[in-house]
Amino acid sequence: MQPPVTPPAATGAAAAAAPSPPPAIVSSQSSPSPLSIPSAKTGRRQLLLVSSGLLLAAGARAAVAGAGEEGGALAVYNNGPPPPPPVVTEAERAASAAVSRRVGEAVGLLELGRELQARGEFPQALASFTRVVREYADLALSEYARVGRALVLYEIGDRDQSIAEMEDVSIALKGYPEIHAALAAALYADKHAALLAENQFAIATLLDPHYTDLAYVRDTKHWPPSLVASLHHFITLS
């Protein structure tokens, strides 16, 4: 028996053309252990647990919010509606009307006294101012009637009483320029108190510079002629 004939090796171009067998593919990764792969049943169980936790948390938040809203609504309900506005009684309404009436009467008398003073009717003006001072002493405007009364008293001859009332009113109405200017003129002309007169006039002119103008006190404020003359003596230092 003859041995098998070995085919001759391909040479040259034939060897180059012959295809080489594909290399074997060897995976470098080891096969995962069955214990590391969760089963589909385990995944569903975890998903259900997570979903249940989220639902419980959302329910708790909703319960807290609802309790707050219910508590707020309950507080409003317990407080009840706002109380009605206070009712003005007939006695209070009558008292208010009486005060308004008295104020109107006092203002009318004060304006009448000023009109009489402007017309030179000094006795009548004095009576009007005096009535305000005596009958409406509880009202603040009675102090302005005292100013008119002091100015008129200076004109009709009772200058000592006039200056005493000017000094009193200058304290009650401190900062009212007319009374300070009138007191300055009277102190200088009748009491020869130049320093006190300067202090009073400084207050008056600081508040209202018009009192340096004789025409202003004569034509606008309607001072009696004798007080205008005293202010003239003070301003000119005569």
Disulfide bonds with the S-S distance in Angstrom:
none
